[in-house]
Amino acid sequence: MLSVELDDLIKQIIKTKAESQTVEVKAAHGGTPKRLYDTLSSFSNQDGGGIIVFGLDEAQDFKPVGVYDLQDLQKKVTEQCNQMVPQVRAIFTIAEYEGANICSAEIPAVDITNRPCYYAGAGKVKGSYVRVGDADLPMTDYEIYNFESFKAHVHDDERPIERATLSLLRETDINNFILQMKINRPGFSKLSEDQIYELLSITRNTIPTLASVLNFGIYPQGLLPQLAITAIVVPGKTIGDITEDGIRFLDNKRIEGTLSEMLDEAIAFCKRNMKVQTIINPNSGKREDRVEYPMNAIRETILNALIHRDYSIYTEGTPIQICFFTDRLEIHSPGSLYGRMTVNDLGKARPDLRNPALATMSEFLLKTENRYSGIPTIRREMKEYGLPDPVFENKRNEFVVTLYNKQKAETKGTDENNDLISFCKTPKSRKEIAEHLGIQTIAFVTKEYIQPLVDAGKLTLTIPDKPKSKNQKYYSK
């Protein structure tokens, strides 16, 4: 970071009076803060790292108070960096602002193969942190396991299910699968049955795997009760909304069976709960019935959840969730994105496979292409339907896909815009605006509410030269 960039960052912090996902503020006029480990860990564990700014006092409205001793501060911060595993290499920048010496420490992201970065004095379990907004929170056991399993190439779909036996699997379905694999891959014909079972991950050391139980099990949920789908229809925009008669769910179903059976039943659930309208086909001129959301997009979303969800012991108690609201459809998949994949990479980069055995079986059993075409298909189908782009959210313990219907895109009126403009008399973040509107998906709020007002000159950016900055706020003149 250059001194001029630090100067701009200081101005931004003072104007917005807030820390952020990538910025932490410390006073440091009375000495070096004694405990930076939490922030060093959380910044190191997120893509893009973060910046600690010393010399602004949050307790005094982020007033510049300066640093007690620039040289000593850098020395003692470096000493704390050396207590991290792996060690953190901070990059320092100094600038003078309103007569006060300000120092920043850029904390680079640690490569995913070296995460989690943690404080050696507390150990990996208690010394690993993650950044959530402007807070440093302890990592959960699952988050730590997610990094460790990726490094060790552990695939939970291949783990043996101790209570399972071959007698609980559908022999005919297994034989059909093996026959198809022999046709496609002639080399399999030269192997014994036991070898084939092991190489196809049907068994591991003669015990059926999670993948085979979910694909060939007579009743998979007898062994894995929560590896199912729960589907609900809410009579409103948030969980808890009820009808005038006090009904909480218009439809509520638990979907069980093999992956193939759950996919079919989930699609049937969605079909019967979608609004249907009659339209005139512009090409043929014929009247056609059209459901609320494109079925191909729904199928791909549910299929992705079944194949790519996390199947570790940390999430096996959590089912996939399908939630219909009046303005959107949400599909919640247990577990965050796997490996190096980010939301921005979806549909563009080749992902690391979390469940390779399930992916291979699905090509035959679920008639999937397994060519990473699911996300592009969802986006294309929504666009062709004239609906807003799908929204993908990678959260700490789940991955959420949200499909908005046309009704939502048409509900923004003048009164709502005027209310938002009034709310932004003081700078507000995307999250604050979303909470004000009562909408959970920040990306959707940015595209459908904030950006149109920015384009119309009704809202102004606090960081105009970096419109996509995580620290961006918006205000009305």
N, C-alpha and C positions, 0 to 999 in steps of 0.2 A: 504494500500500500504506500502511495506517495503522500507527502505531507498535505498537499492540496486535497487529496481524497479524504484524508482524516479530517481536515477542516470542514469539508462538505458533510461528512458523517456527523460531526459534532453539531453542526447547525440543524441537521435533520432530527437528531435526538432531542435537542432543546425545543424544537418546534412541535414535535409530536408528543413530547414528554412521555416516552415509552421505550421499553426494551422490546426485543422481538425474538423470533426463532433463531436469528444468527447474530444478535448483538446483546451483550451483557455489560452493564455499567457498574463500576466500582469507584467509591470516593477516593481513597488512597492518599488523602492529605495528611492523615495522622499516622501513616505507616502502610506497609504492604498487607493487604487482606490475608488472613492466616489460612483460610480454607477456600482454595480455588479448585479443589479436586473434582467437585461435582460438575462444574462448568467445563473444565478441561476434558472430562470424560464425555459429557454429552455432545460437545462440539466435535470431538474427535470421532464420535460414533455416527455422525450424520453426514450425508453427502454434502460437500461444499464447506464443511467446517463452520467456523464462526469467529467473531471478533470480540475481545474484552477491551473496553475503553476505561482507562483509569484517569480520574481527575474530575469527573462529574458526580455531583451528589444527588442521588435520587430523592433523598429525604428533604432536600431544599429545591424541589422542582427542577432537578437536573442542572442546577447552577454550577458553573465552572469553579471548582475550588482548588484545582491544581494537584500536583503530585509532590509528596514530601521530599523525595530525592530520586531523580530519574535513573541514575546509575544503580543505586541500591535496589530500587524497585525491580529493574530488569534482572538483577542478580538473583533476588529472592523468588521472583516468579519462575525463573529458569530452574531453581532448586526444586520447586514444586512440580514443574514439568518432568523433571528427572525421576520423580517418585511414581510416575505413571507407567503402566505396562500395556503396550510398548511405550517407550519414552516419547514425550511430545516435544516437538521442535517449534517453539513459538517464534514468530517474526515480529519484531518491534518497530514501531514508527512513532516519531515525536513531532508535536506541533504546538505552537503557542496560540492560545485563543483568549482574547480579552485579558491579556496579561498573565494568564495561568498556563503552566506547562501541562499538556495533556499527552498521555502515552497510550498507544493501542498495542495489543498483542493478538496477532492473527493466529488462530489455531487451525492447522490444516486437518482435513479429513484423513483418517487412517484407512488404508485399503481394507476392503471387506474381509479379506483372508486373515487380517490381524485383529479384527473386532471380536469381542468388545474390548475397547481401551478402558482400563480401570485403575483405580488407586491401589497400589501395592499394599499399603498399610491396612486396607479393609478387605482385600481379596476380591476375586472375580464376582462372587455372588452379591456381596454387599457394596462393592466399590464401583459397579458399572451403572452409568446413568444415561438417560435419553432426554433430549430436549423436546418439550411440548409447549409451544407458544413461547413465553418468556420464563418458563420454569424448568428446572433440572429435576427430573423424577427418577427414582431408582428403577433399573430395568427389572422386568418380571422374569421369572424362571424361563418362560416361553421365549422371550426375546433373546435371552442368552443362548438358549438351546438352538434357536433359529440360526445364529451365527455359527455355532459349533457344528451343527449337523451339515451345514453347507461346506465348511472347511473339510470335514471328514468324509464327505460324499455319502452321508447316511440317507437312505431312501425309506421312509416309513411305510410305504405301500408294500415293501418287500419283507417287512418284519413278520415272523411267524406268530400266529394266534394260538397260544398254548391249548386252549380248550377245544380247538377245532380238530376235526378228523375228516378223512376223505369221504366217510359215509355221510357227512353233512353237506357234501357238495353234489351238484347235478352231474353225474357221470356222462350222460349223453352230450350235454353242452360242452364239457371239457374235451370229449373225443372229437366233436365237430370242430372245435377251436384248433386242436392239435392237427387234425387232418388238413385244415385250411393252411396252417403254418407249414406243413410238409409240402403242400402243393406250391406255395410261394417260395419256400426255402428248402430245396431238395436235400440239403445237407442234414436236415433233421431226421430224415428217414434212416440214416445210418446210426442213430443213437438209440440207446435203450429207453424204455418208458420212464424209468427213474431219472435218467439224465435229462430227458425232455422236460419232465416236471420241474426239475431244478433250474434248468436254463431259461424256461419260460416264466419262472417265479410263481409257478402254481404251488410249489412247496419250497420250504427252506429246511434242509436237514429232515426231510420227510414230513414236516408239519405244514399244513396249509397256511399260505400267507394272507395278509389282509386283502391284497388285490384279488386273490382267488375267492376268498369268502364273499367279497362285495360283488364279484362278477358271476360266480357259479354257485353261491350258497343257496340252499333250499330256503332258509330263513336267516339272512345275514344279521338282522337286528337281535336275534336270539343270543348271538355272541358279542355283538357290538351295538348295544341298544340305541345310542344317540347318533350313530352315523346314518342319519335319516334327513328328511326335509320337513320343516314346519311351514305351513302356508296359511296366511291370514288375509282377510279383506277388512280394512278399517273404514268406517263411515266418516272420514274426515282427513285432515292433513297430518295429524300426529297421533302416535299411540296414546290411547286414553280417551280420544274423542268417542262419543256415543250418539246413538240416534235418539229421537224424542221418546222412544219407548224404552230407553236405557240399554239398548243392545250395543255391546262393545265390538263384536266381530260379526260382519255380515256372512262370512264363511270362514271356517277354521278347520284345517285338516292336517293330520300327521301322515306323511307319505313314507312308506317303507318298501323293502324289497331289494332286488339287485339294482345295480346302477341303471341298467336298461329299463327295468320296471319303474324305478323312481323317475327317470327322465320322462317316460310316457305319461305317467300319472300327473307329474308336475305340469306338463304342457296341457293336459286335459283340464286341470284346475284353472290354469290361466285362461284358457279358451272360454270356460263357462262364466268367468268373472269379469270378462272384458265387455265394455259397451260395444254395440254393433250399430253402424250407421250405413244407410244406403246411399251410394254415390253413383254418378254417371261416369263410366269409363271414357276418358277423352279420346282414346284410340278407337274403341269399338262402338261407342255411343250407347252401350247396354248398361242397364242398372245392375250394380253389384253390391253385395254386402261387404263392408270393411270393418274389421275389428279394430279396437283402440290402439293397439301396438302391433308392429310387424311380427308375425310368428317366428320367422327365421331369426330375428334378433333375440327373441325370448329363448328359443331353443339353444342358440349358441351361448347365451349367458348362463343358462342353467347347466349346460354341458361343461362349460369351463369351470363352474363351481364344483361339479362332481369329480372332475378329473384332476383339477389343479389345487383344490383346497388342501389345507394342512391336515395330515392324518396322524400326527404324533400323539403321544399319550397326553400332551398338554391341551390338546383341542378335541380329543375323541369324545368328550362329553358335550360337545356343542354341535347341534345340527345346522345344516344350511337353512337359511330363512328366506322365504318369499313373502314380501309385504306389498299389498295393493293399497294405495291411498287414492284419494279423489283426484290428485294432480300428478301422481307418479307411481312407478313400480320400482321397488328396491329388491335386489338380490344380494344377501349377505353371505359371504363365504368365509368360514373360520380360517384364521391365519393371514398374515400379511404377505406381500409379494416375496418371492423366493430369490435368493442370490443377489445378483447385481441389477436385476430388473427394477426400473422405476416407472411411475405412471406415464411419464413423457416418452418412455421407450416402447410402450404397449403398441403392438401392431407394426412396429418399425424394426426392432432388433430381435434377434433370435434368442429366446429365453433359455435359462438353465431349467432343465426339467426336474421338478420336485418329485414327481411320481412316474418314473419311466415305465414301470411294469403296467400301471393302469393305462398309460398313454398307448402302449403297444396293444394291449387287449382291446382298447376302445376302437381301434382301427377296424377290428373284425366284429366285435360285439355291438358297437354303437354306430357303426358305419361312419366314423369320423375320418377326416383327411389327415389329422395330426401334422398339418403343415403350417401351423401358426396363422391360420386364416380367420380365426374366430373373431378377434377384435375388429379387423377391417370389415368383416361381414356385418357386425353389429352397427358400426358407424355408417356403412353404406345403406343398410336397410332403413335406419332412422332418417337419413337424408332423403332417400327416395320416397319415404312416407310423409315428408314435409314436417317432421318433428325436430325438436332441438337435439343437438348432439348428445350422445350418451355421456354420462359423467362417471369417471372412475376415481375412487378414493381408496388410498392405501392407509389404513389406520394401524394402531399399535397391535391389535389382535384380530383384525378382520379386514377383508377386502370387499368393498361395496360398489355395485354397479347400479346406477339410477337412470331410468328411462322416464322422461317427462312426456306427458300427452299434450295435445294441441291446446286443450283448455287452459293449461298453465301459461303457455306462451301468449295467450290473448287476454289475460286478466290484469295486465298492468295498465292502469288508467291515470288520468291527470291527477286525481286526488292522491293516489299512491306515490306518484313522482314528486308532487309538492311536499308530501310528508317526508320523503327521503331527503329532499333538498334542505328542508328545515332541520332535519336530524343532523345533517352534516355541516351545520354552522361552525362547529369545531371539528377538526380533522378526525376522521373515523377510518378504521381499518376494514378490510374486506370481511373479516370475521364479525366485527361489531355491526356492520351493515346487515349481514346475513341474520344475525341474532335479532336485530331490530325488526326485520321483515318476517321473522319466524320461519325461515327456510334453512335447512340443514346443509345443503350443498353449496359451498362457497364458490366453486367454479361456475355453477349455473347463475348465481347471483351476479357474479362479475360480468358474465356475458350478456345476460338478459336485462339487468337493471343498471349496473354501474356504467358499463361502457357506452350505452346509448346516451346517458346523461353527460358523460365526458365528451362524446362526439358532438353533442348539442351545445357544449359550452356551459352547461349548468353545474358541472362538478369539475374541480381542478385537482391535479395531482400534486402531492407534496414533494415528490421526486420525479419531475417531468422528464429528465434525461434517462431514467430507468423505469419505464412504465410497468415492467413485470417484477420489480423488486419485491421481495418478501416483506420489506418494511414500508411498502407503499401505503399511503393514506389518502383520503379524498375529502375535500371541503368545498362548500358553496360560498360564493362571494356575497 
